[in-house]
Amino acid sequence: IRAIGLSGQMHGAVLLDAADNVLRPCILWNDTRAHTEAAELDANPIFRAVTGNIVFPGFTAPKMVWVKRHEPAIFDQVARVLLPKDYLRLWLTGEHVAEMSDAAGTSWLDTGARRWHADLLAITGLGVENMPRLVEGSEVSGRLRPELAQRFGLSEGVVVAGGGSDNAASGIGAGVVRAGQAFVSLGTSGVLFAANDGYRPDPATAVHTFCHAVPETWHQMGVILSATDSLNWFAGLLGDDPAVLTGALGPLQPPGKTRFLPYLGGERTPLNDAAIRGAFIGLEHATDRDAATRAVLEGVGYAIRDCRDALAKTGTKIDKLLALGGGARSDYWLSVIATALDTPVSMPVSGDFGGAFGAARLAIMASEGVGSEIAAMPPIARVIEPNKALLDDFSDGHARYAAAQAAIRGLT
């Protein structure tokens, strides 16, 4: 082993004192307690102007304002703020380091210039001295501590790469590193991810514009907070396995009367609404298990379409998608997405082409001095084409979904 790559969930606030002791449990990416603080920061135009993004409640900066307001004794002890994977890096190397793709989700990074912004930090009561050193994801961030190398039976000097956020590392693993390439990830959250060769923010769309994990590259994301989370929640209500529910559906059906809005914990793109909640609408005596399951899959598919439409407003065009994540094991779900977006969805051959593979590729880049040319797209096992006979049905279904969304925003 010559190098180690890192990847992890974004936005979490790991708060350390001067002795690197953790001061409180990490506030995670899907925790929206700081919605008031996020709105206050977002009202200051400097944040969107510098970061290229809305200040979402799940981002790191509003969480720090929340801690300052509600846990002042903790805030007063904060010497350093790390992101989750970078706390692991600290343990591995003894160094406080972050990389660009993860740092872009804090609301403290000048995303175009790829550096911390002192004014943004000052607004939240912090300074650049409270932040880790920044590297690119494909650069060396440090080396494995000698005592750990001995403990693991490794040679001294093992490189620890900068690594990447979970989504950026997935992009590296899937070979989505050049303009025009994109993937859809159906995990706990849902992500529509497109690589860009330039910095093209448009915060009003609620699209995330972040640094990629390789130099001089950015990416855009539409993010929904409950993708497989929606299916798992519904399966839990029925006491059944999600794969059993989706496996019983057969070929793609036209959308039924029952609609599902997948806002179980608020929503990001394009709504930026931490308070909105989900709903089943159009339930009737004829709504059985399969009909309700289809409604859940369709609701997530329509939410992904909303993300695609938001990205399109920034000028990003997506002609085909690579499918990743646990939800991609459902052909029915991929058929829903392909048809709802009228976009072919490619399934890679079996294997891990996600974040762990991307982190390994970043480790190779850091240790061998090579670039993103090694991040090739995986071989494709099959392509799920849109069902042309059902395009109008799914467009009508999306229109009904949008109407239901507008109706419930004032009720939840």
C-alpha positions as CSV (number, residue, x, y, z in Angstrom):
1,I,0.0,0.0,0.0
2,R,1.5,3.3,-1.2
3,A,-1.4,5.7,-0.7
4,I,-4.7,6.1,1.1
5,G,-7.7,8.1,-0.3
6,L,-10.5,9.5,1.8
7,S,-14.1,10.3,1.1
8,G,-17.0,11.1,3.4
9,Q,-20.4,12.8,3.9
10,M,-20.4,16.5,3.4
11,H,-21.3,19.5,5.6
12,G,-20.8,17.9,9.1
13,A,-19.4,20.2,11.8
14,V,-16.6,18.5,13.8
15,L,-15.6,21.0,16.5
16,L,-12.2,20.7,18.1
17,D,-10.6,22.5,21.0
18,A,-6.9,23.5,21.1
19,A,-5.9,20.0,22.0
20,D,-7.9,18.5,19.2
21,N,-10.5,17.1,21.5
22,V,-14.0,16.8,20.0
23,L,-16.3,19.3,21.8
24,R,-19.7,17.9,20.9
25,P,-21.3,15.3,18.6
26,C,-21.0,16.2,14.9
27,I,-24.0,17.9,13.4
28,L,-24.7,16.0,10.2
29,W,-25.5,17.0,6.6
30,N,-29.3,16.2,7.0
31,D,-29.8,18.1,10.3
32,T,-31.8,21.2,9.5
33,R,-31.9,22.7,13.0
34,A,-30.0,25.7,11.7
35,H,-32.7,26.8,9.2
36,T,-33.2,30.2,10.9
37,E,-29.4,30.8,10.9
38,A,-29.1,29.7,7.3
39,A,-31.8,32.2,6.2
40,E,-30.1,35.0,8.1
41,L,-26.7,34.3,6.4
42,D,-28.3,33.8,3.0
43,A,-30.0,37.2,3.3
44,N,-26.5,38.7,3.2
45,P,-25.6,38.9,-0.5
46,I,-21.9,38.3,0.1
47,F,-22.6,34.6,0.7
48,R,-24.2,33.8,-2.7
49,A,-21.7,36.2,-4.5
50,V,-18.6,34.5,-3.1
51,T,-19.7,30.8,-2.7
52,G,-22.0,30.6,-5.7
53,N,-24.6,28.8,-3.6
54,I,-27.6,29.4,-1.3
55,V,-26.7,28.9,2.3
56,F,-28.7,25.8,3.0
57,P,-29.6,24.7,6.6
58,G,-27.5,21.6,6.3
59,F,-24.3,23.5,5.4
60,T,-21.6,24.0,7.9
61,A,-21.6,27.8,8.5
62,P,-25.2,28.1,9.7
63,K,-24.5,25.2,12.1
64,M,-21.7,27.2,13.7
65,V,-24.0,30.2,14.1
66,W,-26.5,27.8,15.8
67,V,-23.8,26.5,18.2
68,K,-22.7,30.1,18.9
69,R,-26.3,31.0,19.7
70,H,-27.5,27.9,21.6
71,E,-24.2,26.5,23.0
72,P,-22.0,29.5,23.6
73,A,-19.7,27.6,26.1
74,I,-18.9,25.1,23.3
75,F,-18.4,27.8,20.7
76,D,-16.0,29.7,22.9
77,Q,-13.7,26.6,23.0
78,V,-13.6,26.0,19.2
79,A,-10.1,26.1,17.9
80,R,-10.7,24.2,14.6
81,V,-13.6,23.2,12.5
82,L,-13.2,20.0,10.5
83,L,-15.4,18.1,8.1
84,P,-16.1,14.4,9.0
85,K,-13.5,12.8,6.7
86,D,-11.0,15.4,7.6
87,Y,-11.2,14.3,11.3
88,L,-10.2,10.8,10.1
89,R,-7.3,12.5,8.2
90,L,-6.2,14.2,11.4
91,W,-6.1,10.8,13.1
92,L,-4.2,9.3,10.2
93,T,-1.7,12.1,9.6
94,G,-1.8,14.4,12.6
95,E,-2.5,17.3,10.2
96,H,-5.5,19.7,9.9
97,V,-6.3,19.5,6.1
98,A,-9.4,19.8,4.0
99,E,-9.8,19.6,0.2
100,M,-11.8,21.7,-2.2
101,S,-14.8,19.6,-3.0
102,D,-15.8,19.2,0.7
103,A,-14.8,22.7,1.7
104,A,-17.2,24.1,-1.0
105,G,-20.1,22.8,1.0
106,T,-19.3,24.9,4.1
107,S,-20.5,28.4,2.9
108,W,-17.0,29.6,3.8
109,L,-15.1,28.9,0.5
110,D,-14.6,31.3,-2.3
111,T,-15.6,28.5,-4.8
112,G,-14.3,30.2,-7.9
113,A,-10.9,31.1,-6.4
114,R,-10.7,27.8,-4.3
115,R,-9.7,29.4,-1.0
116,W,-11.2,30.3,2.4
117,H,-12.9,33.7,2.5
118,A,-12.0,35.7,5.6
119,D,-15.1,37.9,5.5
120,L,-17.5,34.9,5.4
121,L,-15.7,33.4,8.3
122,A,-15.8,36.6,10.3
123,I,-19.5,36.9,9.9
124,T,-19.9,33.6,11.7
125,G,-17.4,34.4,14.4
126,L,-14.5,32.5,13.0
127,G,-11.2,33.2,11.2
128,V,-9.0,31.5,8.7
129,E,-6.9,30.3,11.6
130,N,-9.8,28.1,12.7
131,M,-9.9,26.4,9.3
132,P,-7.7,23.5,8.0
133,R,-5.1,24.0,5.3
134,L,-6.6,23.4,1.8
135,V,-5.3,21.1,-0.9
136,E,-6.7,19.7,-4.1
137,G,-8.3,16.2,-3.8
138,S,-5.6,14.7,-6.0
139,E,-2.7,16.2,-4.0
140,V,-0.8,14.8,-1.0
141,S,-2.4,16.1,2.2
142,G,0.1,14.3,4.5
143,R,1.6,11.0,5.3
144,L,0.5,8.2,7.6
145,R,1.9,8.6,11.1
146,P,4.8,6.2,11.8
147,E,3.1,4.5,14.8
148,L,0.0,3.8,12.6
149,A,2.2,2.4,9.8
150,Q,3.8,0.1,12.3
151,R,0.5,-0.9,13.7
152,F,-1.0,-1.7,10.3
153,G,2.2,-3.4,9.0
154,L,2.8,-0.8,6.3
155,S,5.9,0.9,5.2
156,E,6.6,4.5,6.5
157,G,5.7,7.4,4.3
158,V,2.3,6.2,3.0
159,V,0.7,9.1,1.2
160,V,-2.8,10.3,2.3
161,A,-4.5,12.0,-0.6
162,G,-6.7,15.0,-0.2
163,G,-9.6,12.8,-1.3
164,G,-13.1,14.1,-2.0
165,S,-16.6,14.6,-0.7
166,D,-18.9,11.6,-1.1
167,N,-20.4,13.0,-4.3
168,A,-17.2,14.3,-5.8
169,A,-15.4,11.1,-5.1
170,S,-18.3,9.2,-6.7
171,G,-17.8,11.4,-9.7
172,I,-14.1,10.4,-9.8
173,G,-15.0,6.7,-9.4
174,A,-17.7,6.9,-12.1
175,G,-15.4,8.9,-14.5
176,V,-17.6,12.0,-14.4
177,V,-14.8,14.5,-14.6
178,R,-15.4,16.3,-18.0
179,A,-18.1,18.7,-19.2
180,G,-21.1,16.8,-20.5
181,Q,-20.7,13.8,-18.2
182,A,-23.3,13.2,-15.5
183,F,-24.6,10.6,-13.0
184,V,-27.7,10.1,-10.9
185,S,-27.2,8.6,-7.5
186,L,-30.0,6.9,-5.7
187,G,-28.8,6.6,-2.1
188,T,-30.2,7.9,1.2
189,S,-30.4,11.2,-0.7
190,G,-30.7,11.6,-4.4
191,V,-28.1,13.4,-6.4
192,L,-28.0,14.6,-10.0
193,F,-24.3,15.4,-10.6
194,A,-22.8,17.0,-13.7
195,A,-19.1,17.9,-14.3
196,N,-18.1,21.3,-15.6
197,D,-14.9,22.7,-16.9
198,G,-15.7,26.2,-15.6
199,Y,-17.3,27.9,-12.6
200,R,-20.9,28.7,-13.5
201,P,-22.9,29.4,-10.4
202,D,-26.6,30.2,-10.3
203,P,-27.7,30.2,-6.7
204,A,-31.3,31.2,-7.5
205,T,-31.9,27.7,-9.0
206,A,-30.9,26.0,-5.7
207,V,-28.3,24.1,-7.7
208,H,-25.1,23.3,-5.8
209,T,-22.0,24.6,-7.6
210,F,-19.0,23.1,-6.0
211,C,-15.3,22.5,-6.7
212,H,-14.6,19.0,-8.0
213,A,-11.9,16.8,-6.4
214,V,-9.4,17.5,-9.2
215,P,-7.9,20.9,-10.1
216,E,-9.5,23.5,-12.4
217,T,-12.8,21.5,-12.5
218,W,-16.1,22.2,-10.8
219,H,-19.4,20.3,-10.7
220,Q,-23.1,21.1,-10.2
221,M,-25.6,19.0,-8.3
222,G,-29.3,19.0,-7.7
223,V,-29.9,17.3,-4.4
224,I,-33.1,15.8,-3.0
225,L,-33.0,14.7,0.7
226,S,-35.0,11.5,0.6
227,A,-34.4,9.1,-2.3
228,T,-34.0,5.5,-1.0
229,D,-34.9,7.0,2.4
230,S,-38.5,7.4,0.9
231,L,-38.6,3.8,-0.2
232,N,-37.1,2.5,3.0
233,W,-39.6,4.5,5.1
234,F,-42.5,3.1,3.1
235,A,-41.2,-0.4,3.3
236,G,-40.8,0.0,7.0
237,L,-44.5,0.9,7.3
238,L,-45.5,-2.3,5.5
239,G,-42.9,-4.4,7.3
240,D,-41.5,-5.5,4.0
241,D,-38.1,-5.5,2.2
242,P,-37.7,-2.6,-0.3
243,A,-36.3,-5.0,-2.9
244,V,-39.4,-7.2,-2.6
245,L,-41.7,-4.2,-3.1
246,T,-39.9,-3.0,-6.3
247,G,-39.3,-6.5,-7.6
248,A,-43.0,-7.2,-7.7
249,L,-43.9,-4.3,-10.0
250,G,-43.2,-5.9,-13.4
251,P,-42.9,-3.6,-16.5
252,L,-43.2,0.2,-16.3
253,Q,-46.8,1.4,-15.9
254,P,-48.4,4.8,-16.6
255,P,-48.5,6.9,-13.4
256,G,-51.7,6.3,-11.4
257,K,-53.9,8.6,-9.5
258,T,-51.8,8.3,-6.3
259,R,-49.0,10.7,-6.0
260,F,-46.2,10.8,-3.4
261,L,-44.1,13.9,-2.5
262,P,-40.8,12.7,-1.1
263,Y,-40.1,15.6,1.3
264,L,-39.7,13.5,4.5
265,G,-37.1,15.9,5.9
266,G,-37.5,19.1,3.9
267,E,-36.0,19.6,0.4
268,R,-33.0,21.2,-1.2
269,T,-33.2,21.5,-5.0
270,P,-35.1,23.4,-6.3
271,L,-37.2,24.3,-3.2
272,N,-34.7,25.2,-0.5
273,D,-37.4,24.5,2.1
274,A,-36.5,22.9,5.4
275,A,-40.1,23.0,6.6
276,I,-41.9,21.3,3.7
277,R,-43.0,17.7,4.4
278,G,-44.1,14.8,2.3
279,A,-47.5,13.5,1.4
280,F,-49.5,10.8,-0.3
281,I,-52.2,12.4,-2.4
282,G,-55.0,10.7,-4.4
283,L,-55.4,7.6,-2.2
284,E,-58.5,5.6,-3.0
285,H,-60.0,2.1,-2.4
286,A,-58.1,0.8,-5.4
287,T,-54.7,1.9,-4.1
288,D,-52.9,-1.3,-3.3
289,R,-49.3,-2.0,-2.2
290,D,-48.0,-2.0,-5.8
291,A,-49.8,1.3,-6.7
292,A,-48.4,3.0,-3.6
293,T,-44.9,1.6,-4.3
294,R,-45.0,2.9,-7.8
295,A,-46.1,6.3,-6.5
296,V,-43.1,6.5,-4.2
297,L,-40.7,5.6,-7.0
298,E,-42.4,8.1,-9.3
299,G,-42.3,10.9,-6.7
300,V,-38.5,10.5,-6.4
301,G,-38.2,10.4,-10.2
302,Y,-40.2,13.6,-10.5
303,A,-37.9,15.2,-7.8
304,I,-34.9,14.2,-9.9
305,R,-36.6,15.8,-12.9
306,D,-36.9,19.0,-11.0
307,C,-33.2,18.8,-10.4
308,R,-32.5,18.3,-14.1
309,D,-34.7,21.3,-14.9
310,A,-32.9,23.4,-12.4
311,L,-29.5,22.5,-13.8
312,A,-30.8,23.3,-17.3
313,K,-31.5,26.9,-16.2
314,T,-27.8,27.3,-15.5
315,G,-27.0,26.1,-19.0
316,T,-26.0,22.6,-18.1
317,K,-27.3,20.1,-20.6
318,I,-27.6,16.4,-19.8
319,D,-28.1,13.9,-22.6
320,K,-27.4,10.7,-20.8
321,L,-26.9,9.5,-17.2
322,L,-24.9,6.9,-15.4
323,A,-26.8,5.3,-12.5
324,L,-25.2,4.7,-9.1
325,G,-26.3,3.9,-5.6
326,G,-28.4,1.2,-4.0
327,G,-31.6,2.4,-5.6
328,A,-30.1,1.7,-9.0
329,R,-30.6,-2.0,-8.4
330,S,-34.3,-1.5,-9.3
331,D,-34.8,-1.6,-13.0
332,Y,-38.4,-0.2,-12.5
333,W,-37.0,2.8,-10.7
334,L,-34.4,3.5,-13.4
335,S,-37.2,3.1,-16.0
336,V,-39.2,5.7,-14.1
337,I,-36.2,8.1,-14.1
338,A,-35.3,7.5,-17.8
339,T,-38.9,8.2,-18.8
340,A,-39.6,11.1,-16.5
341,L,-36.5,12.8,-17.8
342,D,-36.7,11.5,-21.3
343,T,-33.0,10.6,-20.9
344,P,-31.2,7.2,-21.3
345,V,-29.8,5.8,-18.1
346,S,-26.7,3.6,-18.3
347,M,-26.0,0.8,-15.8
348,P,-22.3,0.0,-15.2
349,V,-21.1,-3.6,-15.1
350,S,-21.2,-5.0,-11.6
351,G,-18.6,-3.6,-9.3
352,D,-18.0,-0.5,-7.1
353,F,-17.6,2.6,-9.2
354,G,-18.7,5.0,-6.5
355,G,-17.0,7.0,-3.8
356,A,-14.6,4.3,-2.4
357,F,-13.3,3.7,-5.9
358,G,-13.0,7.4,-6.5
359,A,-11.0,7.8,-3.3
360,A,-8.7,5.1,-4.5
361,R,-8.2,6.8,-7.8
362,L,-7.4,10.1,-6.0
363,A,-4.8,8.2,-3.9
364,I,-3.2,7.0,-7.1
365,M,-3.2,10.6,-8.5
366,A,-1.5,11.9,-5.3
367,S,1.1,9.2,-5.0
368,E,2.0,8.8,-8.7
369,G,1.6,12.3,-9.9
370,V,-1.0,11.5,-12.6
371,G,-4.1,13.4,-13.4
372,S,-7.8,12.9,-14.1
373,E,-7.0,11.0,-17.3
374,I,-7.0,7.8,-15.1
375,A,-10.7,8.5,-14.1
376,A,-12.3,6.6,-17.0
377,M,-16.0,5.8,-17.1
378,P,-16.8,2.2,-16.3
379,P,-17.9,-0.3,-18.9
380,I,-21.7,-0.3,-19.4
381,A,-23.7,-3.4,-18.9
382,R,-26.9,-2.1,-20.3
383,V,-28.8,1.1,-21.2
384,I,-32.4,1.7,-20.0
385,E,-34.1,3.8,-22.6
386,P,-37.1,6.1,-22.0
387,N,-40.4,4.4,-22.7
388,K,-41.5,6.6,-25.6
389,A,-45.1,5.3,-25.3
390,L,-45.3,6.7,-21.8
391,L,-43.5,10.0,-22.2
392,D,-46.7,12.0,-22.3
393,D,-48.1,10.1,-19.3
394,F,-45.1,10.9,-17.2
395,S,-45.1,14.6,-18.3
396,D,-48.7,14.8,-17.2
397,G,-47.7,13.0,-14.0
398,H,-45.0,15.5,-13.3
399,A,-47.4,18.4,-13.8
400,R,-49.8,16.8,-11.3
401,Y,-46.8,16.3,-8.9
402,A,-45.9,20.0,-9.3
403,A,-49.5,21.1,-8.6
404,A,-49.5,18.9,-5.4
405,Q,-46.2,20.3,-4.3
406,A,-47.5,23.9,-4.6
407,A,-50.6,22.9,-2.7
408,I,-48.9,21.3,0.3
409,R,-46.2,24.0,0.8
410,G,-48.8,26.1,2.7
411,L,-50.0,23.1,4.8
412,T,-46.8,21.7,6.2
